[in-house]
Each structure stands twice: as C-alpha cells, then as structure tokens.
Amino acid sequence: MYERFYGLRVKPFSIAPQAEFLYPSRRHRQALDLLQYGLATRAPFVVVTGEIGTGKTTLLRHLLARVAAGTAFASVAHAHGGYANLLRWVADALELPAAEGDEFVLEKRVLEHVARQHRLGRSVVLVVDEAQGLNAGALEKLRLLSNVNDGGEAPFQVLLVGQSGLRRTLGQPQLAQLAQRVAVDYHLEPLEADEIAPYVRHRLHVAGAAREDLFDEDACEALHESTGGVPRLVNLLCDFALLYGFSAQAPRIGRALIDEVTRDRARAIAQAARAASA
C-alpha cells in the first residue's frame, strides 16, 4: 500500500525471516563467522541461541544460502518432544523411507545415508531449528547418533538453533557429554541503540528505497526505546509507521509517528515481548 509513495520495490519490514535482508550487526557477524567456522572444521555440535525475534532463523537461512559445495543440509523445525518424533523428522528431511515406530530401522537408514554422502565426498549437517522444544532424552540420543563421527569415516554434524530454553536444557547434568562436544556456542542478543538507524537504513536499501533516511534519528531512538532492539519488534513498528506515514502523506517518519504507532500497537508489542522472555 505504501510502497509506491515511499519509492520502495517491496515491503522492507516484514516480520517473516528473509535471508536477503540480514543486517550484519556486530553480533550477527560474530554468529555467522562462528557458524561458518564450525561447519568448516566439522564440529560435532554447533549451538546458536537467542530470544524470539532476534534473527536466528534469518541468520540460519543466510548461512544455508551461502554454504560451500560438498555439504548436504537436512533442516528440521519444530520437532518437539522426544527422540522418536525427532528421528522421523530427520528421516523426512533426508527424504528417506518412513518406518513408523521402528527407531532402529530409522537410525540405520539415517546412518547409511550419511555414509553414502561421505563416499560421494559430501558431509551432512543436520539443522534443528526451534530446538528448545526437544527434551534432554532426545538430545542425548542425538549425541549417540552423531557418534558416527568417531571413526572419522562419515562426517555428521548437528547445528542446534533455539531460544534460551535450549541453553538451560543443555546445562542439565545428563547432557554433560553432549556439552563437551559443542565446539561453537553463541547467544544472539538484540540490537544496540546505535545499531537501530543503520539497521533501518539497510532494510530500506535492500527494499530499493530512493532515500534511506526515511526514519530520522529521533524516530530511530524511539524505536529502540519501544522495542529494546529486538529486530522483529523493530520491523513491526516500522511497517506500521510507514503505513501511518502514508496515510498522513508524511515524507519522513519522526518520533511523533513512532510514538503514535507504539501507543496504538502497545498490546501487540507487549504480547511479543512476553513471548520473547518466556
């Protein structure tokens, strides 16, 4: 609706993960560098955590879109609960025949697939997004499954991505051996106050904006005050601010518009903030 008025090719502030819009903040660069290092060194386990809306999935998609040849990814999301459920998701991600209820057969098929990929010169990386939904038993069995690494014959890496609950689960005593296999561990924090303006300009640039200073400095300051620097909340406010700005035919977005949107969208912001801290 507001795209033409503000000279945009696409909406710049979608709350859906979009790899092409990843803003390379200091923390996101560190996380990306560590992820790439973990993959390059074939680390058994790599862990990335962060609260809701901090950009974990966007970071992950950015990484997967730029991975080197010779690596096969199997991505699993929302595999909650126990190991049997996770194993079925893994088999499905690897496009392996189903074996409902037969854990041994599924494990055998997964490991045979990994071995075949190794013979073809390819390593296999299992990516588990929203991994905070897995219980300790599932994670421990995943460690045992990954022991295929031990002989050095079939590289099998696991990348766990999730909210802070994942970090708490990994800290349980029964997962001490898994914790020792985590070679890369990074917690993604929200944006700092001085990163909001560059973040907003970056997304406007990617969206093709004719001018990237649509949000003035006071507006960016208000954005951080209202969102705590959580990118998803910043996107939510910016999207509505552009809509309000279009309705008012405002050429730029200032603090007054951000404050108005914050008041009108207080409930949605509060709900998102509560979810992030849960």
Summary of the structure (lengths in Angstrom):
residues: 278
radius of gyration: 21.3
end to end distance: 34.1
largest distance: 66.0
contacts: 881
relative contact order: 0.17
helix: 56%
strand: 14%
